[in-house]
C-alpha cells in the first residue's frame, strides 16, 4: 500500500508528476473539485485521475498518436480519508476495490464526498481553512489488450513485403516511464510464432521487466506465465515462444493478445575499482577514483569501494543533491547487486543482492551528500585473491543498481523515520476499524437473539432447550465493509465511510 497525504484550501491540487510512476507504472493525480457557488449546497468532490489515460484520450499533454494507451486498463484499490482534527473515529472515508481506469473513463471518485459547510462545522479544517486528505493505493494491475488481424500471405509479393506480413505489431502504450508495444512474428515455413515485448524509448538504460502474455481466448488460450527478463539498450528482450502456430490461437482471422505489465525498472551498471591492499595486512594504501552512474531521472551518483572492514562495502553518494528544488524532497529507492562471474565465460554473470537491499532515502537540497554505506557478505580477504569470482577485469567489481522509485515531494521537513509513525498510524486505524466491525456484528447477533426470546415469551413457547445456539436465522452475522461510527443503542449505525459506486464518476454529473 502507498499512503499519501495532501492538503487543500478550497482549491484544486495535484500530486507530483512522478509520484506513483515507479510503483504503479503510471502517472496519477488527485483532484479536489468544488462546484460553482451559485449551486447550493456546495459539495466537495474528490477524484483519482489516471493521467496516462488522459493523454490517450487526447487530453492535456497528449502525444501525436490518438491511439496512445487506448487498449489499456488499470485496476486499483484506493481509499480516500478526510482526516478530522478531533478524533480518527469521525474521519470521512470512501473506498473502491479494483476500480477500472480507461482512456474513456480516466477519473474515478466521489462527486458528493462531503458538504463544504461540514468541513468547518465538523472540524476538518484549521484556522486557515486547510484540510488533510489521505490517499491509500494498492493491488494495482495494468492490462493491455489488442486484436491482431492475420492477413493471408501473398506469394507473389517481394521477400521484404512477405516479411512485413509475417510481423504484426500492436499500438504503443506507456508504462513505467517508457513507451512499449508487442510484436507477433510468424515463421514462414511452419507458422510457429514468437511474441516480443519492445521498448520504444529510454535506450540510455537497460530495463528490468516482469510481465505475462496470453494468446487467444477460450479453448485456444495459451498462457506464458510470469516472465522476468532484461530489456537491452536497444529495447529488445528474449521473447516468448508459445510452441503453437498462429492458426491454433486464431479465431475468425484475429489473434487476441492480452498483456499484463508488472514491473519496469531502469538498470545501471558501474565498474568499481578496489584499492590495492598490502600483503599480509588489511590496510588500504591507496585511494581510487569513484565510479559514476545516472538514474532514470538523469541524476548523477558516485560509487566507491571500501575495504576497511571485514567485508566489502560500497559507498554511494547522490552527486546532484543540489538539483533538488527548495522546500522539496526527492525520495529515491533502489536495489543493489554485486555481479559474480562464473569460472567459464560461457555463463552470464550472476547478480547477488547486497545485504539490506532495497535501499531508500529522502534527499533535500544541500551542497553535498554524506552518502549511504551498502554492505556485502564478501570477505575482504577474498578480494586479495587474483582470481576472485567477483573481479571482472583489472581488479574491478561490477555493481548493478536497479532504480525502483523516484518521487519529488513537497515540503522538506519530512524524514525517513516519519515513515514508521505514518505506517503505524494507518495500521492501528485499520485494526480498530476491523474490531469495530466485529463488535457491530456481535451486537446485531445479540439483538436478534433477544428479539427471538421476546417473541417466544410473548407466545408462551420459550424453551431454552429448544432454542438453537445463535438464535433464529435472523442472527446471521451482518457483514459490513469500511469504517463507521456507533450511534445510540438500538438505532441504526451512522456510517462514517462511503463505498465507491460507478455513479460517482464525473460522467454522472452530466
Secondary structure, 3 states (H helix, E strand, C coil): CEEEEEEECCCCCCCCCCCCHHHHCCCEEEEEEECCCCCCCCEEEEEEEEHHHHHHCCCCCCCCCCCCCCCEEEEEEEEEEECCCCCHHHCEEEEEEEEEECCCCCEEEEEEEEEHHHHHHCCCCCCCCCEEEEEEEEEEEEEEEEEEECCCCCCCCCHHHHHHHHEEECCCEEECCEEEEEEEEECCCCCEEEEEEEECCCCCCEEEEEEEEEECCHHHCEECCCEEEEECCCCCCCCECCCCEHHHHCECCEEEEEEEEEEEEEEEEEEEECCCECCCCCCECCCCCCEEEECCCCCEEEEEEECCCCEEEEEEEECCHHHCCCCEEEEEEEEEEEEECCCCCCCCCEEEECECCCEEEEEECCCCCCCEEEEEEEEHHHHHCCCCCCECCCCEEEEEEEEEEEEEEECCCCCCCHHHHHHHHHHHHHHHHHHHHHHHHHHHHHHHHHHHHHHHHHCCCCCCCCCCCCCCHHHCCCCCCCCCECCCCCCCCECCEEECCHHHCHHHHC
